[in-house]
Amino acid sequence: MTNGFLPVTPAELQERGISQPDFVYITGDAYVDHPSFGVAIISRVLESKGYTVAILPQPDWRSVADFKRFGRPRLGFLVTAGNIDSMVAHYTAAKKKRSDDAYSAGRKAGKRPDRAVTVYCRMIRKAYGDVPILIGGLEASLRRFAHYDYWEDTVKPSVLVESGADILMFGMGEHSIVELADALNSGVPVSSITEVRGTCYLTEPANTPIGCAECPSYEQVCENKESYARACRIQYDQQDEVYGKRVIQRHGDKMLVQNPPAVSLTTEELDAVYALPYMRTYHPMYEAEGGVPAIEEVRFSITHNRGCFGFCNFCSIALHQGRRIAVRSAESVIEEAKLLTTLPDFKGYIHDVGGPTANFRHVSCEKQLEHGLCKGRKCLAPSPCKNLRVDHTEYLNLMRKLRNLPKVKRVFIRSGIRYDYLMEDRDDSFFRELVHYHVSGQLKVAPEHCSAPVLDAMGKPHIEAYKAFQRRFYGLTKSMNLEQYLVPYLMSSHPGSTIKDAIALACFLKEEGLRPEQVQDFYPTPGTLSTCMYYTGLDPYTLQPIYVPRTSEEKAEQRALLQYFKPENHGVIRAALRKANRRDLIGSGPHCLVPAEASGRSGSRQVGKGKGTAWNGKSGGGRHRNQTSQGGKGAKRYPK
């Protein structure tokens, strides 16, 4: 065989002696065989169970020719948009077309269609009629119910309805895909596979299972925003593998049925997934185009956990991966680290040992093992639960072992930590060693805002927790004679954020000497609680009204305030301050945000001047945690 990748051409199928693959796997990303990519994991899991898989990456969707490349698969087609939603891949929060795509060779944009899952499925139906189609990945998972679509500013039905697929897999799909493959292989018609956890299907209303939690119908959530908010709460309340019921939602003459979430992988199962024979890079067919950039952030990184009980409202993880933590064994992580040291361009640095939240290594409390995670409550916000189990011992021991491996110079943590969780640990051993050994100059943390009402709407802890962490971090850094900086993630225009809140955040940034290089506007992506707030103007858990900044003018004002120090923003900020009756912040005083004159003489930017050292670096690396708050929000910290 020419390489160890799964076949991407009919010739490679023939080399393996395969006349007809069991599955053809279509993806909107370029083909990267690395365990940070869902396609790699699912295809390798199927291969380990004896099934054959052909990979069809980024097919030309303008005709059926590419979809017939491998012929009709024996069991069915698997379809995903890729690692992120295709609309997020294509458009900014301002709905402007992106000029590049990190998940395509050479960063070339336009290699996949908008709403890729739907487009791909329709082309498969055109080519093969009633062949089984199973959809999954983030785009399908977060669109499984009727959902608000930001790009069309409307409520759309489940992607199962629009795509014409047979089954939708949501969440982490290792258990689900094997059960589905085994059922299809044993001759069960795809229309009769209705019991697999972690899947959704459509059926006649008369065949609806009993004992389900019923959401308001698609028609109702289109017509009534309170019904939409109620549906959102029901969907979130049942996303627990212990007590979660089936959830149903009528769509016209069909009933959408979501089975309970798949059971989390055990440590032994997760170890087995990461021990599969990944090539750990992109397919060589992309070499001439410069490779696939998305591999660079993860090639020398290790994922040690899944899930996140942090449960931020703007984050997709709770509805996708879930809140329960699943972890790999220390032995599994160490074996992967040893493998990394054998790669030809390994230079001694492991860039990350993390996951959705790096310092979560066990469940948040013992109660959830038997009873599940609490409905409608958060483990850390607005303050830590009294039952929270805080212990970094296992993670600390793992990091110690990794940094003592031969050929390993440094081991970094770049995927983000929950600083509020860290501050609850009475033993500061991990905090000390984090600062001393595992920060690559910058540590990413996510306070997101400073206003208590906005943080409550986000499901985040109040700013006092961040301030306490910041004091401790810089105290340790100073005591160790290190020059290291925090990279705080900040978000503008989240539901709940008035112009007064945005002004308060700008004043906080000035007081703390922070200058964000880039600002992340809230991005209303499908499925999140924050998107529900954005669309309905209601908190889905209280049904109380919540303020939503909607106009492009106000969003621009809130975004500009976070970068108050930029002269090009001064005109917008002066207008916003006057409108908010905060003229006291215009002028040359020590607390003023912008100068009175457009020339900017009295308030011009003083980069790196005066006493102290300015940080001029870029924000650190790390995988995408979610679709709504990711990357590029680093802040320079200047002396006061």
C-alpha positions in Angstrom: 0.0 0.0 0.0 1.2 3.5 -0.8 0.4 4.9 2.7 -1.3 4.0 6.0 -4.2 6.4 5.5 -7.7 5.1 4.8 -8.5 4.9 1.1 -9.4 8.2 -0.7 -9.5 6.8 -4.3 -10.9 3.7 -5.9 -7.3 2.7 -6.7 -6.4 2.7 -3.0 -9.5 0.6 -2.3 -8.3 -2.0 -4.8 -4.8 -2.0 -3.2 -6.5 -3.1 0.0 -8.5 -5.8 -1.8 -11.8 -4.0 -1.2 -14.4 -4.1 -4.0 -17.1 -2.3 -2.1 -16.5 -0.3 1.1 -18.9 -0.8 4.0 -19.1 3.0 4.5 -18.2 6.0 2.5 -17.4 8.9 4.9 -18.0 12.4 3.5 -16.4 15.3 5.3 -16.3 19.1 4.7 -12.7 19.2 5.9 -9.6 18.0 4.2 -8.6 14.5 5.4 -6.5 14.7 8.5 -5.9 11.4 10.3 -5.3 12.7 13.8 -7.4 12.1 16.9 -8.3 15.8 17.2 -10.4 15.3 14.1 -13.8 13.5 14.4 -13.5 11.8 11.0 -10.2 10.2 12.0 -11.6 8.8 15.3 -14.9 7.4 13.9 -13.2 5.9 10.8 -10.5 4.3 12.9 -13.0 2.9 15.4 -15.0 1.4 12.5 -11.8 -0.1 11.1 -10.9 -1.6 14.5 -14.3 -3.4 14.5 -13.6 -4.9 11.1 -15.5 -2.5 8.9 -14.1 -0.9 5.7 -14.3 2.9 5.2 -13.5 5.0 2.2 -12.9 8.7 2.9 -14.4 11.3 0.5 -13.1 14.7 1.7 -14.5 17.9 0.4 -16.4 16.5 -2.7 -17.5 18.8 -5.5 -21.1 19.3 -4.5 -22.1 20.9 -7.8 -22.8 17.5 -9.4 -23.2 13.9 -8.3 -20.0 12.7 -10.0 -17.8 12.9 -6.9 -20.4 11.3 -4.7 -20.2 8.2 -7.0 -16.4 7.9 -6.7 -16.5 4.7 -4.7 -19.9 3.4 -5.9 -22.7 2.6 -3.5 -21.4 1.5 -0.1 -22.5 -1.8 1.3 -23.9 -0.3 4.5 -24.3 3.4 4.0 -22.9 6.9 3.9 -21.5 8.8 6.8 -21.7 12.6 6.5 -20.2 15.4 8.5 -19.5 19.1 7.8 -16.1 18.7 9.6 -14.7 19.8 12.9 -16.7 23.0 13.0 -20.1 24.2 11.7 -19.7 25.1 8.0 -21.4 28.5 8.5 -19.0 29.4 11.3 -16.2 28.2 9.0 -17.4 30.6 6.3 -18.7 33.7 8.1 -17.6 36.0 10.9 -19.9 37.1 13.7 -20.6 40.1 11.5 -21.8 37.7 8.7 -18.8 38.7 6.5 -17.3 36.0 4.3 -14.0 34.6 5.6 -11.1 34.7 3.2 -9.4 31.5 4.4 -10.2 28.1 5.9 -7.7 26.4 8.3 -9.4 23.0 7.6 -8.7 23.1 3.9 -5.3 22.6 2.1 -3.4 25.9 1.7 -6.1 27.7 3.8 -8.1 27.9 0.6 -11.7 29.0 1.2 -14.7 27.7 -0.7 -13.9 24.0 -0.6 -17.2 23.1 1.1 -20.7 24.5 0.7 -22.7 26.5 3.2 -24.8 24.1 5.3 -22.6 21.3 4.2 -24.4 18.4 5.9 -27.7 19.2 4.1 -26.1 19.8 0.7 -24.1 16.6 0.9 -27.1 14.5 1.9 -29.2 15.8 -0.9 -26.6 15.0 -3.5 -26.3 11.5 -2.1 -30.1 11.0 -2.4 -29.9 12.3 -6.0 -27.1 9.8 -6.8 -28.4 6.7 -4.9 -31.9 7.2 -3.7 -32.7 5.3 -0.6 -29.2 4.4 0.6 -28.8 4.7 4.4 -27.4 8.1 5.4 -26.1 8.7 8.9 -25.1 12.3 9.8 -22.9 13.5 12.7 -20.3 16.0 13.9 -20.8 19.4 15.4 -23.0 20.9 12.6 -25.5 18.0 12.8 -25.3 17.6 16.5 -26.2 21.2 17.4 -28.9 21.4 14.7 -30.8 18.3 15.8 -33.8 20.2 17.1 -35.6 23.2 15.5 -33.1 26.0 16.0 -32.5 29.7 15.4 -30.3 30.3 12.4 -28.4 33.5 12.8 -27.3 33.7 9.1 -30.9 33.7 7.8 -32.4 35.2 10.9 -35.1 32.6 11.1 -36.0 29.4 12.9 -35.1 26.3 10.9 -36.3 22.7 11.4 -34.1 19.9 12.5 -31.2 19.2 10.1 -32.7 15.7 9.9 -35.7 17.1 8.2 -33.8 19.4 5.8 -31.1 17.0 4.9 -33.3 13.9 4.3 -30.8 11.7 6.3 -32.0 8.6 8.1 -30.2 8.9 11.5 -28.5 11.8 13.3 -25.7 11.0 15.8 -25.1 13.7 18.4 -22.3 14.1 20.8 -19.3 11.8 20.9 -20.1 9.0 18.6 -17.9 6.0 19.3 -20.6 3.9 21.0 -23.3 5.0 18.6 -21.5 4.3 15.3 -20.5 0.8 16.3 -24.1 0.0 17.4 -25.4 1.4 14.1 -22.9 -0.4 12.0 -23.6 -3.7 13.7 -27.3 -3.3 13.2 -27.0 -2.5 9.5 -24.5 -5.3 9.1 -27.0 -7.8 10.6 -29.6 -6.7 8.1 -31.8 -4.4 10.2 -33.4 -1.8 7.9 -32.2 1.7 8.8 -35.8 2.8 9.4 -36.1 0.2 12.2 -33.0 1.3 14.1 -34.6 3.4 16.8 -33.0 2.4 20.1 -29.4 3.5 19.8 -28.4 6.1 22.5 -26.9 9.3 21.2 -29.1 9.2 18.0 -32.1 11.0 16.6 -34.6 9.8 14.0 -37.9 10.8 12.4 -41.1 8.7 12.7 -44.8 8.8 12.3 -46.4 10.5 15.3 -48.4 7.3 16.0 -45.1 5.5 16.6 -43.8 8.0 19.1 -42.3 6.2 22.2 -44.0 6.7 25.5 -42.5 8.5 28.5 -40.8 11.2 26.5 -40.1 14.8 27.4 -42.0 16.8 24.7 -40.8 20.1 23.3 -43.2 22.6 21.7 -43.4 21.8 18.0 -41.4 23.3 15.2 -44.4 25.3 14.2 -44.9 26.6 17.7 -41.3 27.6 18.3 -41.4 29.5 14.9 -44.5 31.4 16.0 -43.8 32.0 19.7 -40.5 33.0 21.3 -41.5 31.9 24.8 -42.3 28.4 23.3 -38.8 28.4 21.8 -37.3 29.3 25.1 -39.2 26.5 26.9 -38.1 24.0 24.2 -34.5 25.0 24.7 -34.7 24.4 28.5 -36.3 21.0 28.0 -33.6 20.0 25.6 -30.8 21.0 28.0 -32.5 19.4 31.0 -32.5 16.0 29.3 -28.8 16.0 28.2 -27.7 13.7 31.0 -26.7 10.1 30.5 -28.1 9.1 33.9 -31.6 10.6 34.0 -32.1 12.0 30.5 -35.3 11.0 28.8 -36.1 10.7 25.2 -37.0 14.2 23.8 -39.5 14.6 21.1 -40.5 17.6 18.9 -43.1 17.5 16.2 -42.2 18.7 12.8 -45.3 18.8 10.6 -46.4 15.2 9.9 -43.3 13.7 11.5 -42.1 13.4 15.0 -38.4 14.0 15.8 -37.2 11.6 18.5 -33.9 12.1 20.3 -32.8 9.1 22.3 -31.0 9.6 25.6 -27.3 10.7 25.3 -24.7 8.0 24.7 -23.0 6.7 27.8 -19.5 8.3 28.3 -16.6 6.2 27.3 -14.8 4.6 30.2 -11.1 5.3 30.8 -10.3 1.9 29.2 -12.5 2.7 26.1 -11.0 6.1 25.7 -7.5 4.7 26.0 -8.3 2.3 23.2 -9.6 5.1 21.0 -6.4 7.0 21.3 -4.3 3.9 20.7 -5.6 3.4 17.2 -3.1 3.6 14.3 -3.6 7.3 13.3 -1.1 8.7 10.8 -1.2 11.9 12.9 -1.0 14.3 10.0 -2.9 15.3 6.8 -3.1 13.1 3.7 0.0 13.5 1.5 -2.2 14.5 -1.5 -2.3 18.0 0.2 1.4 18.5 0.3 1.7 20.4 -3.0 -0.8 22.9 -1.7 1.1 23.5 1.5 -0.7 21.1 3.8 -3.7 21.6 6.1 -3.0 24.4 8.6 -5.4 23.1 11.3 -2.9 20.3 12.1 -0.3 22.8 13.4 -2.1 23.6 16.6 -2.7 20.0 17.6 0.1 18.0 16.1 2.2 18.1 19.3 -0.7 18.4 21.7 -2.4 15.7 23.7 -6.1 15.4 24.7 -6.5 13.9 28.1 -10.2 14.6 28.9 -13.6 15.1 27.4 -16.7 17.0 28.6 -16.9 20.2 30.7 -18.9 20.8 33.9 -18.0 24.5 33.5 -21.2 24.8 31.3 -20.9 28.3 29.9 -24.1 29.4 28.2 -22.4 30.5 25.0 -20.5 27.2 24.6 -21.6 24.3 22.6 -19.8 21.6 24.7 -22.7 21.0 27.1 -25.1 20.0 24.3 -22.4 18.2 22.3 -19.7 16.5 24.5 -21.8 16.8 27.7 -20.9 18.0 31.2 -19.6 14.7 32.5 -15.8 14.3 32.5 -14.2 11.3 30.8 -10.5 10.9 31.1 -7.7 8.8 29.6 -5.3 7.0 32.0 -1.9 8.5 32.7 -0.3 5.5 31.0 -2.2 6.2 27.8 -1.3 9.9 27.8 2.4 9.0 28.5 2.4 6.5 25.6 1.1 9.2 23.3 3.8 11.6 24.5 6.5 9.1 23.8 5.1 8.6 20.3 5.3 12.4 19.8 9.0 12.4 20.6 9.6 10.0 17.7 8.1 12.2 15.1 10.7 13.7 12.7 10.0 17.4 13.5 9.5 17.1 17.2 11.7 19.7 18.9 11.2 18.8 22.6 8.0 20.7 23.2 4.5 19.3 24.0 2.3 22.2 23.2 -0.7 21.2 25.3 -2.1 18.5 27.6 -5.7 19.5 27.8 -9.2 19.3 26.4 -12.3 21.4 26.6 -10.9 22.5 30.0 -7.4 21.4 30.8 -7.6 21.1 34.6 -10.7 18.9 34.8 -9.5 15.4 35.6 -12.5 13.9 37.3 -16.2 14.4 37.8 -17.3 17.5 39.7 -18.9 15.6 42.6 -19.5 12.0 43.5 -23.3 12.5 43.5 -23.5 12.8 39.7 -22.2 9.2 39.2 -25.5 7.9 40.6 -27.9 10.8 40.1 -26.5 12.7 37.2 -25.6 16.4 37.0 -28.0 18.9 38.5 -30.7 20.3 36.2 -30.6 24.0 35.6 -27.6 24.5 37.9 -23.9 25.1 37.4 -21.0 23.6 39.3 -19.0 26.8 39.3 -21.2 29.8 38.7 -22.1 32.2 40.0 -20.1 30.6 42.8 -18.7 27.1 43.3 -21.1 24.5 44.5 -20.6 23.3 48.1 -20.4 19.7 46.8 -17.6 20.5 44.3 -14.7 18.2 44.5 -11.5 20.1 43.8 -8.3 18.1 43.4 -5.4 18.6 41.0 -3.3 15.8 42.4 -3.8 13.4 39.5 -3.3 16.0 36.8 -0.2 17.3 38.6 1.3 13.8 38.8 0.6 13.3 35.1 2.4 16.6 34.2 5.4 15.7 36.4 5.8 12.3 34.6 5.4 14.0 31.1 8.1 16.6 31.7 10.5 14.0 32.9 10.3 11.9 29.7 13.5 11.6 27.6 13.6 14.1 24.7 10.9 16.3 26.3 12.1 19.8 27.1 8.9 21.5 28.1 5.2 20.6 28.5 2.8 23.5 28.1 -0.9 23.9 28.9 -2.5 26.0 26.2 -6.1 24.9 25.9 -7.3 27.0 28.8 -7.9 26.3 32.5 -10.8 27.2 34.8 -9.1 29.7 37.1 -12.1 29.7 39.5 -11.8 25.9 39.9 -8.1 26.3 40.5 -8.6 28.9 43.2 -10.8 26.5 45.1 -7.9 24.1 45.6 -6.5 24.5 49.1 -3.3 22.8 48.0 -1.4 25.3 45.7 1.1 22.7 44.4 -0.5 22.5 41.0 -0.8 26.3 40.8 2.9 26.7 41.6 4.1 24.1 39.1 1.7 25.5 36.5 3.4 28.9 36.7 6.9 27.5 37.0 6.8 24.8 34.3 3.8 24.8 32.1 3.2 28.4 30.9 4.7 29.2 27.5 4.9 32.9 28.3 1.1 33.3 28.2 -1.7 31.5 30.0 -5.2 31.6 28.4 -8.1 32.2 30.8 -11.6 33.4 30.1 -13.1 36.0 32.4 -15.2 37.2 29.3 -16.6 40.3 31.0 -16.5 42.2 34.3 -20.2 43.1 34.8 -22.1 40.8 37.1 -25.4 40.8 35.2 -23.6 39.9 31.9 -21.5 37.2 33.6 -24.7 35.7 35.1 -26.2 35.6 31.5 -23.0 33.9 30.3 -23.0 31.4 33.2 -19.6 32.6 34.3 -18.2 33.4 37.8 -18.1 37.0 38.9 -15.0 39.1 38.2 -13.8 38.9 41.8 -12.7 35.3 41.1 -10.6 36.5 38.2 -9.1 39.3 40.1 -8.1 37.0 42.9 -6.6 34.6 40.4 -4.7 37.4 38.6 -3.2 38.6 41.9 -2.0 35.1 42.8 -0.7 34.4 39.3 1.4 37.5 39.1 2.5 37.1 42.7 3.9 33.6 41.9 5.4 34.8 38.6 7.2 37.6 40.4 8.5 35.3 43.1 9.9 32.9 40.5 11.5 35.8 38.5 9.5 34.8 35.4 8.1 37.1 32.7 4.7 35.6 32.0 1.3 37.0 31.2 -2.3 36.2 31.3 -4.3 36.2 28.1 -7.8 37.0 29.1 -10.6 36.2 26.6 -13.2 38.9 26.4 -16.6 39.0 24.6 -18.6 42.0 23.5 -22.4 42.2 22.8 -23.4 39.0 24.7 -27.1 39.0 25.7 -27.4 41.0 28.9 -24.7 43.5 27.9 -26.0 47.0 27.8 -23.8 49.9 26.6 -23.3 50.8 30.3 -21.9 47.2 30.8 -19.6 47.7 27.8 -18.4 51.0 29.3 -17.8 49.3 32.6 -15.7 46.7 30.9 -13.6 49.3 29.1 -13.0 51.0 32.4 -12.0 47.7 33.9 -9.5 47.1 31.1 -8.0 50.5 31.5 -7.7 50.0 35.3 -6.0 46.6 34.9 -3.7 47.8 32.1 -5.2 45.4 29.5 -5.3 46.1 25.8 -7.1 43.4 23.8 -5.4 42.9 20.4 -8.6 41.4 19.0 -12.2 41.4 20.2 -14.7 38.6 19.9 -18.3 39.6 19.3 -20.9 37.2 20.6 -21.7 34.7 17.8 -25.2 33.2 18.0 -24.4 29.7 16.8 -27.1 26.9 16.8 -28.0 25.1 19.9 -26.5 27.2 22.8 -28.4 28.8 25.6 -27.0 32.2 24.8 -28.3 31.9 21.2 -31.7 31.2 22.7 -31.4 34.4 24.7 -30.3 36.3 21.6 -33.3 35.1 19.5 -36.0 35.2 22.1 -34.9 38.0 24.4 -35.7 35.7 27.3 -33.7 33.7 29.8 -34.8 30.1 29.0 -34.6 29.1 32.7 -36.5 32.0 34.2 -38.4 33.3 31.1 -37.5 36.7 32.3 -36.7 39.4 29.7 -33.0 39.9 29.0 -31.5 42.8 27.1 -30.0 41.9 23.7 -27.7 44.3 21.7 -28.9 43.7 18.1 -28.1 46.6 15.9 -24.8 46.7 14.0 -24.3 50.2 15.4 -24.5 49.1 19.1 -22.4 46.0 18.4 -19.7 48.3 16.8 -19.9 50.5 19.9 -19.4 47.7 22.3 -16.6 46.2 20.3 -14.8 49.6 20.0 -15.0 50.2 23.7 -13.0 47.0 24.4 -10.3 48.6 22.2 -10.7 52.1 23.6 -6.9 52.8 23.1 -7.1 52.7 19.3 -7.3 56.1 17.8 -9.5 54.8 14.9 -12.2 53.9 17.6 -12.3 57.2 19.3 -15.0 58.8 17.3 -17.4 55.8 17.8 -16.6 55.7 21.5 -17.1 59.4 22.0 -20.6 59.1 20.5 -21.4 56.1 22.6 -20.2 57.8 25.8 -22.3 60.9 25.1 -25.3 58.8 24.4 -24.8 57.0 27.7 -24.3 60.3 29.5 -20.7 59.4 30.4 -19.0 62.5 29.2 -16.8 62.2 32.3 -14.8 59.5 30.4 -13.9 61.9 27.6 -10.9 64.1 28.1 -7.4 63.9 29.4 -8.0 62.8 33.0 -6.5 59.6 34.4 -9.8 57.7 34.2 -10.8 59.0 30.7 -11.1 56.4 27.9 -10.7 58.8 24.9 -9.4 62.3 24.4 -11.8 65.2 23.7 -10.2 66.0 20.4 -10.2 63.7 17.4 -6.5 64.4 16.9 -5.9 62.1 19.9 -3.0 64.2 21.2 -3.8 64.0 24.8 -4.9 60.4 24.7 -2.6 58.9 22.2 -1.5 55.3 22.5 1.7 54.9 24.5 2.9 51.4 23.5 5.6 50.1 25.7 6.6 53.5 27.1 7.2 54.4 30.6 8.3 52.0 33.4 7.6 48.3 33.2 7.5 45.9 30.3 4.8 45.6 27.7 3.9 42.2 26.3 3.8 42.3 22.5 3.3 38.6 21.8 0.4 36.9 20.1 -2.2 34.8 21.9 -1.2 31.2 22.5 -2.3 28.1 20.6 -4.9 25.5 21.5 -7.8 23.6 19.9 -11.2 25.0 19.4 -13.2 24.7 22.6 -16.5 25.7 21.0 -18.0 27.7 18.2 -18.8 30.9 20.1 -15.7 31.9 21.9 -12.5 30.7 20.3 -9.1 32.1 19.4 -7.7 35.5 18.8 -8.8 37.4 21.9 -5.4 37.9 23.6 -4.8 41.1 25.5 -1.6 43.0 26.1 -1.0 43.9 29.7 0.6 47.3 30.2 1.9 48.8 33.5 -0.6 51.1 35.2 
